[in-house]
């Protein structure tokens, strides 16, 4: 096992992580991963210039993930009750740049006005305020509901696991979807790139009962029925360390 001076194990991550100090710690909990294959040309229309769509066996994918952001806090400081934990529902696709795979978020709907304000202005992340809730356990299943404050689009439903938990095998679709340790955004006319660290995902296959999914429908991705995801997985979650999102080309200074 390869362990850094800061105690982080990195042998499962296929590219170097920043040597500088991390800036945020958080936990991603009670996750439901719902995915659809989408026409690559449709998804490319949502990407900023210079960012490449990542494909698996020639197919592009978009994911809708309701979960709980838990204990979000600056590195070295405690979390703040009532502020640091909140529901988040994001829509993401899979991209690459300079050989480093990552995710690109079409939206991050969250019940945190602080995050929506700060992350938009500081990093260009597409946060939008929503009334968002995720409840349940891995064994009993998760229920989720979100309604965006402006416009009212949202997601409502539940998911239950149908298999034992496992980790993704290299080269599998699950590995492609889950094992990503960086993200990209466009901010002030430049591509930005940031790194995220966590252990390799433990997840289970699942089925979802989606009552409403106007959140995905609102992005006009060519999905015929957003209440019927092609692939569903759930996970108890991971502890996460993140670094600053920096303009492309400036990461070496981190």
C-alpha positions in Angstrom: 0.0 0.0 0.0 1.3 3.4 -1.0 0.7 5.9 1.8 1.8 9.6 1.7 3.2 11.7 4.5 -0.3 13.0 5.2 -1.6 9.5 5.7 -3.6 9.2 2.5 -3.4 5.9 0.6 -3.0 6.5 -3.1 -2.2 3.1 -4.6 -5.7 2.9 -6.1 -5.5 6.3 -7.9 -4.2 6.1 -11.5 -2.5 9.6 -11.5 -0.5 11.6 -9.0 -2.4 13.6 -6.4 -1.3 17.1 -5.4 1.5 17.4 -2.9 0.2 20.6 -1.3 -2.2 20.7 1.6 -5.8 19.9 1.0 -8.4 22.6 1.6 -11.7 20.8 2.4 -12.8 17.6 4.1 -16.3 16.1 3.8 -18.2 12.8 3.7 -20.4 11.7 0.8 -23.1 9.5 2.4 -26.3 7.6 1.4 -25.6 7.7 -2.3 -27.8 6.4 -5.2 -26.1 6.4 -8.6 -28.5 6.4 -11.5 -27.1 6.3 -15.0 -28.3 6.5 -18.6 -26.3 6.1 -21.9 -26.7 9.3 -23.9 -25.8 10.4 -27.4 -22.3 11.8 -27.2 -23.0 14.7 -29.4 -25.8 15.8 -27.1 -23.5 15.7 -24.1 -20.7 17.5 -25.9 -23.1 20.4 -26.2 -23.0 20.8 -22.4 -19.2 20.8 -22.1 -16.9 23.8 -22.1 -14.5 24.2 -25.0 -11.4 22.2 -24.6 -12.8 19.4 -22.4 -13.1 16.0 -23.9 -16.0 13.6 -23.3 -14.9 10.3 -21.9 -16.5 7.1 -23.4 -16.8 3.5 -22.2 -17.0 1.0 -25.1 -18.0 3.9 -27.3 -20.8 5.0 -25.1 -21.3 8.3 -23.2 -23.0 8.3 -19.8 -24.8 10.8 -17.6 -25.5 10.2 -13.9 -28.0 11.6 -11.5 -26.8 11.1 -7.9 -28.8 12.1 -4.8 -26.8 11.9 -1.6 -25.9 13.6 1.7 -22.9 16.0 1.9 -21.9 15.5 5.5 -19.5 17.5 7.8 -18.2 19.8 5.0 -15.4 21.8 6.6 -12.1 23.4 6.0 -9.2 21.0 6.5 -8.1 21.1 10.2 -11.4 22.7 11.4 -14.5 21.1 12.9 -17.8 21.0 11.0 -20.6 23.4 12.0 -24.0 21.8 13.0 -26.8 23.0 10.8 -24.5 24.2 8.0 -22.0 21.5 7.2 -24.5 18.7 6.4 -27.1 18.9 3.6 -28.7 17.1 0.8 -27.2 17.4 -2.7 -28.6 16.1 -6.0 -26.1 16.4 -8.9 -26.1 15.6 -12.6 -22.7 14.7 -14.0 -21.0 13.3 -17.0 -17.6 11.8 -17.6 -14.7 13.7 -19.2 -11.0 13.7 -19.6 -8.2 16.2 -20.2 -4.5 15.5 -20.7 -5.0 11.9 -19.8 -6.6 12.5 -16.5 -10.2 11.3 -16.2 -12.7 13.2 -14.1 -16.3 14.4 -13.8 -18.1 17.5 -15.1 -21.3 18.6 -13.3 -24.2 20.0 -15.3 -25.8 20.9 -12.0 -25.4 20.5 -8.2 -28.7 21.1 -6.5 -28.1 21.5 -2.8 -29.8 22.6 0.4 -27.0 24.9 1.4 -27.1 28.6 0.5 -23.5 29.0 1.7 -22.2 26.3 -0.7 -24.4 27.6 -3.5 -23.0 31.1 -3.1 -19.4 30.3 -2.4 -18.7 27.4 -4.9 -20.4 29.2 -7.8 -18.4 32.4 -7.4 -15.1 30.9 -6.3 -14.9 27.9 -8.6 -17.7 28.1 -11.2 -19.4 25.0 -9.9 -23.0 25.0 -11.1 -24.6 24.9 -7.6 -28.3 25.8 -7.4 -30.3 26.0 -4.2 -33.0 23.4 -3.6 -34.9 21.8 -0.8 -33.2 18.4 -0.8 -33.5 15.4 1.5 -32.0 11.9 1.6 -32.9 9.4 4.3 -32.4 5.7 5.0 -29.7 3.1 5.3 -27.8 0.9 2.9 -29.6 -2.2 4.2 -33.1 -0.7 4.2 -32.7 1.5 1.2 -32.7 5.2 0.5 -35.5 7.7 -0.1 -34.8 11.1 -1.7 -36.7 14.2 -2.6 -35.5 17.5 -4.1 -37.2 20.6 -5.5 -35.1 23.5 -6.9 -36.0 26.9 -5.3 -36.2 28.6 -8.7 -38.1 26.8 -11.3 -39.2 23.9 -9.2 -37.5 21.0 -11.1 -36.7 18.1 -8.9 -36.2 14.4 -8.2 -38.2 12.1 -6.0 -38.0 8.4 -5.4 -36.2 5.6 -3.6 -33.7 2.8 -4.2 -33.0 -0.6 -2.6 -30.0 -2.8 -3.0 -30.2 -6.1 -4.9 -26.7 -7.5 -4.3 -24.0 -7.7 -1.8 -21.5 -4.8 -1.8 -18.4 -5.1 -3.9 -15.6 -3.0 -5.5 -15.4 -2.4 -9.2 -13.0 -4.4 -11.4 -10.7 -2.5 -13.6 -12.1 -2.1 -17.1 -15.7 -2.6 -16.0 -18.5 0.0 -16.5 -18.7 0.5 -12.7 -15.0 1.3 -12.6 -15.5 3.8 -15.4 -18.4 5.5 -13.5 -17.1 5.4 -10.0 -13.3 5.5 -9.9 -12.8 9.1 -10.6 -10.6 11.3 -8.5 -10.8 14.7 -10.2 -13.3 17.2 -11.5 -13.4 19.9 -14.1 -15.2 23.2 -14.4 -15.2 26.3 -16.5 -14.7 29.6 -14.6 -14.0 33.0 -15.9 -13.3 31.7 -19.4 -10.8 29.1 -18.3 -10.9 25.4 -17.6 -10.2 24.5 -14.0 -9.2 21.2 -12.5 -9.3 19.8 -9.0 -8.5 16.6 -7.2 -10.6 14.5 -4.8 -9.3 11.7 -2.6 -11.2 8.9 -1.1 -10.9 5.1 -0.8 -12.1 2.9 -3.6 -15.9 2.7 -3.7 -17.9 -0.1 -2.1 -21.3 -0.3 -3.8 -24.2 -2.6 -4.5 -26.5 -3.1 -7.5 -29.9 -1.6 -6.8 -33.4 -0.9 -8.3 -34.9 2.5 -8.2 -38.5 3.6 -8.0 -38.4 7.1 -9.5 -41.7 9.1 -8.9 -40.5 12.3 -10.5 -37.4 13.3 -12.4 -37.9 16.7 -13.9 -34.4 17.5 -12.8 -32.8 15.3 -15.6 -35.6 16.1 -18.0 -34.8 19.8 -17.8 -31.5 19.3 -19.5 -32.9 17.8 -22.7 -30.4 15.0 -22.9 -32.5 12.8 -25.2 -33.4 10.4 -22.4 -36.8 8.9 -23.3 -37.9 8.2 -19.7 -35.9 9.8 -16.9 -37.9 7.7 -14.3 -36.3 4.5 -15.7 -32.5 4.6 -15.3 -30.5 2.0 -17.2 -28.1 1.3 -14.2 -28.7 1.8 -10.5 -26.2 1.4 -7.7 -26.1 2.5 -4.1 -23.3 3.0 -1.6 -23.0 3.9 2.1 -20.4 6.4 1.1 -16.8 7.6 1.6 -14.7 10.2 3.4 -13.3 12.8 1.1 -10.4 15.1 0.9 -10.3 17.9 -1.7 -7.9 20.5 -3.1 -8.4 23.8 -4.8 -9.8 23.9 -8.3 -7.0 25.6 -10.2 -6.8 27.0 -13.8 -5.5 24.4 -16.2 -1.7 24.7 -16.3 -1.4 26.1 -12.8 -1.8 22.8 -10.9 2.0 22.4 -10.6 2.0 25.3 -8.1 -0.5 23.5 -5.8 
